[in-house]
C-alpha cells in the first residue's frame, strides 16, 4: 500500500481459514498496525477488484462509504 499498489483483502474460501472477514480484518489491522483509513481502503480495493456487475459493486461501495463516514 505504501508503494501505491492496490492491495486487497478477500475471503474466497472462508472454510479454509480460521475466521471470517471481520475477524481477519481485525487480526490484519493489529498485526500490520493499519489505520482505519487503510482498512477501509483494503475493502474498497477488494470491491473494485472483484467480478461483480458494476451496478452491484457500486451499490456496495456506496454502502461502505456511508458506513465509514458515519463511523469515522
C-alpha angles and dihedrals in degrees: 000000000000088000093051093255117151099244117188136194115210142172102211095154109014092175089071094053128070093235145022133247098288094046092043093049091050092049091047092048091051096043095047096032091234122179124237089254091053091052090050090049091052088055093047090049091051092054092045091050095046128099098240120132108265094247092054093043092049090051092053091046090052090051091048092049092050092047094048091047093049094047100040 
